[in-house]
Amino acid sequence: MAHRPDTLEHAPLGRDSAYPEQYDAGLLFPIPRAANRAPLGIEEGKLPFVGEDEWHAFEVSWLNARGKPIVAVARFRLPAESPSLIESKSWKLYLNSFNQTRMESREEVIETLKRDLSAAAGAPVSVELLGVEDTELTPQPLPGDCLDDLDIEVSDYTPSAAHLAVSDEVVEETLHSHLLKSNCPVTGQPDWGSVMIRYKGPKLDREGLLRYLIGYRQHQDFHEHCVEHIFTDLMQHAQPSELLVLARYVRRGGLDISPWRATPGFTPPSPLRLARQ
């Protein structure tokens, strides 16, 4: 049974941890989403978006019935409506608990992962196991116009929706930036990423949008909550009729996290992976 914490006080992140030798579902450490959503005005059961947290795990291995190691890359999709996310280091420790565990089949591994992760998140989690040379892992560019060559002056490195401005022109466009950076709320370690914004509505001022995104540079929060913060600010201050915010964070500790949030019916291109991942 996974832990059910109220705080991060006992989370493994930022602590010395012994790596397990045998399978242990109890290593998973759920974190309730509600506390981080409340300051954004998001009520549980009344989410203003649909979305998923897509994880890739590159350190997945187990023993087959004869003791031979098997390796794979795992893709997990955690629904945004799940009451909890799962703390990343606990997820890593949990996956490593398979390393010396014999499993009868690939299907048994998948079903075990689905059961344990869904129990921790409080909602169904999908699981795929890919080969380490699977073409789905081939890097691709983000679609749309890149904002990063705009010659702007920046002095504010905390999120400020005051930078967001729109014109009277209504457009449908896709924009992206590779300058996203936030910091882990537990360890303070930097989290590097790229962000794509696809919307239909009043045209966003691109320089202001880039200043806003750069504003996360000293912000401390989990990847998932940063994306929800960007989504809610854009909905409130730009008022698009359709919006998708998708982030692709750089791999750390064998895991990368790629959350997306969107107005219903506005879904991202998938699969989509970047060279930095």
C-alpha positions as a Markdown table, in Angstrom:
| # | Residue | x | y | z |
|---|---|---|---|---|
| 1 | Met | 0.0 | 0.0 | 0.0 |
| 2 | Ala | 1.4 | 3.4 | -1.0 |
| 3 | His | 1.8 | 6.2 | 1.6 |
| 4 | Arg | -0.9 | 8.8 | 2.0 |
| 5 | Pro | 0.9 | 11.9 | 3.2 |
| 6 | Asp | -0.5 | 15.3 | 4.0 |
| 7 | Thr | 2.8 | 17.1 | 3.5 |
| 8 | Leu | 6.2 | 16.5 | 1.9 |
| 9 | Glu | 7.9 | 16.1 | 5.4 |
| 10 | His | 8.4 | 12.4 | 4.9 |
| 11 | Ala | 9.0 | 12.3 | 1.1 |
| 12 | Pro | 12.2 | 10.6 | -0.1 |
| 13 | Leu | 13.1 | 13.6 | -2.3 |
| 14 | Gly | 16.1 | 15.4 | -1.0 |
| 15 | Arg | 17.0 | 12.6 | 1.4 |
| 16 | Asp | 19.6 | 9.8 | 1.3 |
| 17 | Ser | 17.8 | 6.6 | 0.2 |
| 18 | Ala | 18.8 | 3.0 | 0.0 |
| 19 | Tyr | 18.0 | 1.4 | -3.3 |
| 20 | Pro | 15.6 | -1.5 | -2.9 |
| 21 | Glu | 16.6 | -5.0 | -4.0 |
| 22 | Gln | 13.1 | -6.4 | -4.3 |
| 23 | Tyr | 9.7 | -5.2 | -5.5 |
| 24 | Asp | 8.0 | -2.8 | -3.1 |
| 25 | Ala | 4.8 | -0.9 | -4.0 |
| 26 | Gly | 5.0 | 0.8 | -0.6 |
| 27 | Leu | 7.8 | 3.1 | -1.9 |
| 28 | Leu | 5.4 | 5.2 | -3.9 |
| 29 | Phe | 4.7 | 8.6 | -2.3 |
| 30 | Pro | 1.5 | 10.4 | -3.5 |
| 31 | Ile | 1.2 | 14.2 | -3.1 |
| 32 | Pro | -2.3 | 15.6 | -3.1 |
| 33 | Arg | -2.8 | 18.1 | -5.9 |
| 34 | Ala | -5.4 | 20.2 | -4.0 |
| 35 | Ala | -3.1 | 22.3 | -1.9 |
| 36 | Asn | -1.2 | 23.6 | -5.0 |
| 37 | Arg | -4.4 | 24.1 | -7.0 |
| 38 | Ala | -6.3 | 26.1 | -4.3 |
| 39 | Pro | -4.1 | 29.3 | -4.7 |
| 40 | Leu | -4.9 | 29.2 | -8.5 |
| 41 | Gly | -8.7 | 29.1 | -7.7 |
| 42 | Ile | -9.0 | 25.5 | -9.0 |
| 43 | Glu | -11.5 | 23.4 | -7.1 |
| 44 | Glu | -11.3 | 19.6 | -7.0 |
| 45 | Gly | -14.1 | 18.2 | -9.1 |
| 46 | Lys | -14.4 | 21.4 | -11.0 |
| 47 | Leu | -11.2 | 21.4 | -13.1 |
| 48 | Pro | -11.1 | 24.1 | -15.8 |
| 49 | Phe | -9.0 | 21.9 | -18.0 |
| 50 | Val | -8.4 | 18.3 | -19.2 |
| 51 | Gly | -4.9 | 16.9 | -19.4 |
| 52 | Glu | -2.3 | 14.3 | -18.5 |
| 53 | Asp | 1.1 | 14.0 | -16.9 |
| 54 | Glu | 3.1 | 11.9 | -19.3 |
| 55 | Trp | 6.2 | 10.3 | -17.8 |
| 56 | His | 9.0 | 8.4 | -19.5 |
| 57 | Ala | 11.2 | 6.1 | -17.4 |
| 58 | Phe | 14.5 | 5.0 | -18.9 |
| 59 | Glu | 15.8 | 2.9 | -16.0 |
| 60 | Val | 13.2 | 0.0 | -16.1 |
| 61 | Ser | 14.5 | -3.5 | -15.7 |
| 62 | Trp | 13.4 | -6.8 | -14.2 |
| 63 | Leu | 14.4 | -10.5 | -14.3 |
| 64 | Asn | 12.4 | -13.0 | -16.4 |
| 65 | Ala | 11.3 | -16.3 | -15.0 |
| 66 | Arg | 14.8 | -17.7 | -15.6 |
| 67 | Gly | 16.7 | -14.9 | -14.0 |
| 68 | Lys | 17.7 | -13.1 | -17.2 |
| 69 | Pro | 17.5 | -9.2 | -17.1 |
| 70 | Ile | 15.0 | -7.5 | -19.3 |
| 71 | Val | 15.2 | -3.7 | -20.0 |
| 72 | Ala | 12.6 | -1.3 | -21.4 |
| 73 | Val | 11.5 | 2.3 | -21.5 |
| 74 | Ala | 8.2 | 2.9 | -19.8 |
| 75 | Arg | 5.6 | 5.5 | -20.7 |
| 76 | Phe | 3.1 | 6.4 | -18.1 |
| 77 | Arg | 0.0 | 8.7 | -18.4 |
| 78 | Leu | -1.4 | 10.1 | -15.2 |
| 79 | Pro | -4.8 | 11.8 | -15.6 |
| 80 | Ala | -5.0 | 15.5 | -14.5 |
| 81 | Glu | -8.2 | 14.7 | -12.6 |
| 82 | Ser | -6.4 | 12.2 | -10.3 |
| 83 | Pro | -6.4 | 13.5 | -6.7 |
| 84 | Ser | -2.7 | 12.9 | -6.3 |
| 85 | Leu | 0.5 | 13.2 | -8.3 |
| 86 | Ile | 3.4 | 10.9 | -7.4 |
| 87 | Glu | 6.7 | 12.3 | -6.1 |
| 88 | Ser | 9.4 | 11.6 | -8.6 |
| 89 | Lys | 12.1 | 10.1 | -6.4 |
| 90 | Ser | 9.6 | 7.6 | -4.8 |
| 91 | Trp | 8.6 | 6.7 | -8.4 |
| 92 | Lys | 12.3 | 6.1 | -9.3 |
| 93 | Leu | 12.9 | 4.0 | -6.1 |
| 94 | Tyr | 9.7 | 2.0 | -6.9 |
| 95 | Leu | 10.8 | 1.2 | -10.4 |
| 96 | Asn | 14.3 | 0.2 | -9.2 |
| 97 | Ser | 12.6 | -2.3 | -6.8 |
| 98 | Phe | 11.9 | -4.4 | -9.9 |
| 99 | Asn | 15.6 | -4.8 | -10.8 |
| 100 | Gln | 16.2 | -8.1 | -8.9 |
| 101 | Thr | 12.5 | -9.3 | -9.0 |
| 102 | Arg | 11.5 | -12.2 | -11.2 |
| 103 | Met | 8.4 | -11.6 | -13.3 |
| 104 | Glu | 6.7 | -14.3 | -15.4 |
| 105 | Ser | 6.0 | -12.0 | -18.4 |
| 106 | Arg | 6.0 | -8.5 | -19.8 |
| 107 | Glu | 2.2 | -8.4 | -19.3 |
| 108 | Glu | 2.7 | -9.1 | -15.6 |
| 109 | Val | 5.0 | -6.2 | -15.3 |
| 110 | Ile | 2.5 | -3.9 | -17.0 |
| 111 | Glu | -0.4 | -5.0 | -14.9 |
| 112 | Thr | 1.7 | -4.6 | -11.7 |
| 113 | Leu | 2.7 | -1.1 | -12.7 |
| 114 | Lys | -0.9 | -0.2 | -13.6 |
| 115 | Arg | -2.3 | -1.5 | -10.3 |
| 116 | Asp | 0.3 | 0.2 | -8.0 |
| 117 | Leu | 0.5 | 3.5 | -9.8 |
| 118 | Ser | -3.3 | 3.8 | -10.1 |
| 119 | Ala | -3.7 | 3.1 | -6.4 |
| 120 | Ala | -1.2 | 5.8 | -5.5 |
| 121 | Ala | -2.6 | 8.4 | -7.9 |
| 122 | Gly | -6.3 | 7.6 | -7.0 |
| 123 | Ala | -7.2 | 7.2 | -10.7 |
| 124 | Pro | -6.3 | 4.9 | -13.6 |
| 125 | Val | -2.7 | 5.3 | -14.9 |
| 126 | Ser | -1.9 | 3.9 | -18.3 |
| 127 | Val | 1.4 | 2.0 | -18.9 |
| 128 | Glu | 3.3 | 1.2 | -22.0 |
| 129 | Leu | 6.6 | -0.6 | -22.3 |
| 130 | Leu | 8.8 | 0.4 | -25.2 |
| 131 | Gly | 12.0 | -1.1 | -26.6 |
| 132 | Val | 15.1 | 1.0 | -26.0 |
| 133 | Glu | 15.4 | 1.5 | -29.8 |
| 134 | Asp | 11.7 | 2.2 | -30.4 |
| 135 | Thr | 11.1 | 4.8 | -33.1 |
| 136 | Glu | 8.6 | 6.5 | -30.8 |
| 137 | Leu | 11.5 | 7.8 | -28.8 |
| 138 | Thr | 13.0 | 9.6 | -31.8 |
| 139 | Pro | 13.3 | 13.4 | -31.0 |
| 140 | Gln | 11.1 | 15.8 | -32.9 |
| 141 | Pro | 10.9 | 19.6 | -33.0 |
| 142 | Leu | 8.1 | 21.4 | -31.2 |
| 143 | Pro | 5.5 | 22.7 | -33.7 |
| 144 | Gly | 4.8 | 26.4 | -34.1 |
| 145 | Asp | 6.8 | 29.6 | -33.9 |
| 146 | Cys | 9.7 | 29.8 | -31.5 |
| 147 | Leu | 9.8 | 32.9 | -29.3 |
| 148 | Asp | 13.4 | 32.5 | -28.2 |
| 149 | Asp | 15.1 | 34.8 | -30.7 |
| 150 | Leu | 13.0 | 37.9 | -29.6 |
| 151 | Asp | 15.4 | 40.6 | -28.5 |
| 152 | Ile | 13.9 | 41.5 | -25.1 |
| 153 | Glu | 15.1 | 43.0 | -21.9 |
| 154 | Val | 14.2 | 40.9 | -18.8 |
| 155 | Ser | 14.5 | 41.9 | -15.1 |
| 156 | Asp | 11.7 | 39.9 | -13.5 |
| 157 | Tyr | 12.3 | 36.2 | -12.7 |
| 158 | Thr | 9.1 | 35.4 | -10.9 |
| 159 | Pro | 5.8 | 34.6 | -12.6 |
| 160 | Ser | 3.8 | 37.8 | -13.3 |
| 161 | Ala | 0.7 | 37.7 | -15.4 |
| 162 | Ala | 1.1 | 41.5 | -15.8 |
| 163 | His | 3.3 | 40.7 | -18.7 |
| 164 | Leu | 0.5 | 39.1 | -20.6 |
| 165 | Ala | -1.2 | 41.4 | -23.1 |
| 166 | Val | -3.5 | 40.8 | -26.2 |
| 167 | Ser | -4.6 | 42.7 | -29.2 |
| 168 | Asp | -8.1 | 42.9 | -30.8 |
| 169 | Glu | -7.0 | 40.5 | -33.6 |
| 170 | Val | -8.3 | 37.0 | -33.2 |
| 171 | Val | -5.9 | 34.3 | -34.2 |
| 172 | Glu | -5.3 | 30.6 | -34.0 |
| 173 | Glu | -1.6 | 29.9 | -33.6 |
| 174 | Thr | 1.0 | 27.7 | -31.9 |
| 175 | Leu | 4.0 | 29.2 | -30.1 |
| 176 | His | 6.9 | 27.6 | -28.1 |
| 177 | Ser | 9.9 | 28.4 | -26.0 |
| 178 | His | 12.9 | 26.4 | -24.8 |
| 179 | Leu | 13.7 | 28.9 | -22.0 |
| 180 | Leu | 11.4 | 27.4 | -19.4 |
| 181 | Lys | 13.1 | 26.8 | -16.1 |
| 182 | Ser | 11.6 | 26.2 | -12.7 |
| 183 | Asn | 13.1 | 24.8 | -9.5 |
| 184 | Cys | 12.1 | 21.7 | -7.4 |
| 185 | Pro | 10.1 | 22.9 | -4.3 |
| 186 | Val | 11.9 | 20.3 | -2.1 |
| 187 | Thr | 15.6 | 20.3 | -3.2 |
| 188 | Gly | 15.8 | 23.6 | -5.1 |
| 189 | Gln | 17.4 | 21.8 | -8.0 |
| 190 | Pro | 16.8 | 23.4 | -11.4 |
| 191 | Asp | 14.2 | 21.8 | -13.8 |
| 192 | Trp | 14.8 | 22.7 | -17.4 |
| 193 | Gly | 12.1 | 22.4 | -20.0 |
| 194 | Ser | 10.3 | 23.6 | -23.1 |
| 195 | Val | 6.8 | 24.8 | -23.3 |
| 196 | Met | 4.3 | 24.9 | -26.2 |
| 197 | Ile | 1.2 | 27.1 | -26.2 |
| 198 | Arg | -1.6 | 26.5 | -28.8 |
| 199 | Tyr | -4.6 | 28.8 | -28.6 |
| 200 | Lys | -7.5 | 30.4 | -30.5 |
| 201 | Gly | -8.4 | 33.8 | -29.3 |
| 202 | Pro | -7.1 | 37.4 | -29.0 |
| 203 | Lys | -3.6 | 37.6 | -30.3 |
| 204 | Leu | -1.0 | 37.3 | -27.5 |
| 205 | Asp | 1.8 | 39.9 | -27.4 |
| 206 | Arg | 4.8 | 37.6 | -28.0 |
| 207 | Glu | 7.4 | 39.7 | -26.1 |
| 208 | Gly | 5.1 | 39.8 | -23.1 |
| 209 | Leu | 4.5 | 36.1 | -23.3 |
| 210 | Leu | 8.2 | 35.3 | -23.4 |
| 211 | Arg | 8.8 | 37.6 | -20.4 |
| 212 | Tyr | 6.0 | 35.8 | -18.6 |
| 213 | Leu | 7.5 | 32.3 | -19.3 |
| 214 | Ile | 11.0 | 33.4 | -18.3 |
| 215 | Gly | 9.4 | 34.6 | -15.0 |
| 216 | Tyr | 9.3 | 30.9 | -13.9 |
| 217 | Arg | 13.1 | 30.9 | -13.7 |
| 218 | Gln | 13.3 | 31.3 | -9.9 |
| 219 | His | 9.9 | 29.8 | -9.2 |
| 220 | Gln | 9.7 | 26.7 | -7.0 |
| 221 | Asp | 7.0 | 24.2 | -7.9 |
| 222 | Phe | 6.4 | 20.8 | -9.4 |
| 223 | His | 6.3 | 20.5 | -13.2 |
| 224 | Glu | 2.6 | 19.7 | -13.2 |
| 225 | His | 1.7 | 22.8 | -11.1 |
| 226 | Cys | 3.8 | 25.1 | -13.3 |
| 227 | Val | 1.8 | 24.0 | -16.3 |
| 228 | Glu | -1.5 | 24.6 | -14.4 |
| 229 | His | -0.3 | 28.0 | -13.3 |
| 230 | Ile | 0.5 | 29.0 | -16.9 |
| 231 | Phe | -2.9 | 27.6 | -18.1 |
| 232 | Thr | -4.9 | 29.5 | -15.5 |
| 233 | Asp | -3.0 | 32.8 | -16.1 |
| 234 | Leu | -3.5 | 32.6 | -19.8 |
| 235 | Met | -7.2 | 31.8 | -19.5 |
| 236 | Gln | -7.8 | 34.6 | -17.1 |
| 237 | His | -5.7 | 37.3 | -18.8 |
| 238 | Ala | -6.0 | 36.4 | -22.5 |
| 239 | Gln | -9.4 | 34.7 | -22.5 |
| 240 | Pro | -8.9 | 32.4 | -25.4 |
| 241 | Ser | -11.7 | 30.2 | -26.6 |
| 242 | Glu | -9.3 | 27.3 | -26.9 |
| 243 | Leu | -6.0 | 26.7 | -25.1 |
| 244 | Leu | -3.4 | 24.0 | -24.8 |
| 245 | Val | -0.3 | 24.4 | -22.6 |
| 246 | Leu | 2.2 | 21.5 | -22.9 |
| 247 | Ala | 5.6 | 21.3 | -21.2 |
| 248 | Arg | 8.4 | 18.9 | -22.0 |
| 249 | Tyr | 10.9 | 18.8 | -19.1 |
| 250 | Val | 14.4 | 17.5 | -19.4 |
| 251 | Arg | 15.1 | 14.1 | -18.0 |
| 252 | Arg | 16.4 | 13.9 | -14.4 |
| 253 | Gly | 17.2 | 10.7 | -12.5 |
| 254 | Gly | 16.1 | 8.5 | -15.4 |
| 255 | Leu | 12.6 | 10.2 | -15.5 |
| 256 | Asp | 11.1 | 13.0 | -17.6 |
| 257 | Ile | 7.7 | 14.6 | -17.0 |
| 258 | Ser | 5.7 | 16.1 | -19.7 |
| 259 | Pro | 2.4 | 17.6 | -18.4 |
| 260 | Trp | -0.3 | 19.1 | -20.6 |
| 261 | Arg | -3.5 | 21.0 | -19.8 |
| 262 | Ala | -6.2 | 22.1 | -22.3 |
| 263 | Thr | -9.7 | 23.2 | -22.8 |
| 264 | Pro | -11.9 | 20.1 | -23.5 |
| 265 | Gly | -11.4 | 18.8 | -27.0 |
| 266 | Phe | -8.0 | 20.6 | -27.6 |
| 267 | Thr | -5.4 | 17.8 | -27.4 |
| 268 | Pro | -1.7 | 17.8 | -28.0 |
| 269 | Pro | 0.2 | 16.0 | -30.8 |
| 270 | Ser | 1.4 | 12.7 | -29.4 |
| 271 | Pro | 3.9 | 11.1 | -29.1 |
| 272 | Leu | 6.2 | 14.2 | -29.0 |
| 273 | Arg | 9.7 | 14.0 | -27.6 |
| 274 | Leu | 12.5 | 16.6 | -27.8 |
| 275 | Ala | 16.3 | 16.1 | -28.2 |
| 276 | Arg | 16.9 | 17.3 | -24.6 |
| 277 | Gln | 14.7 | 14.6 | -23.3 |
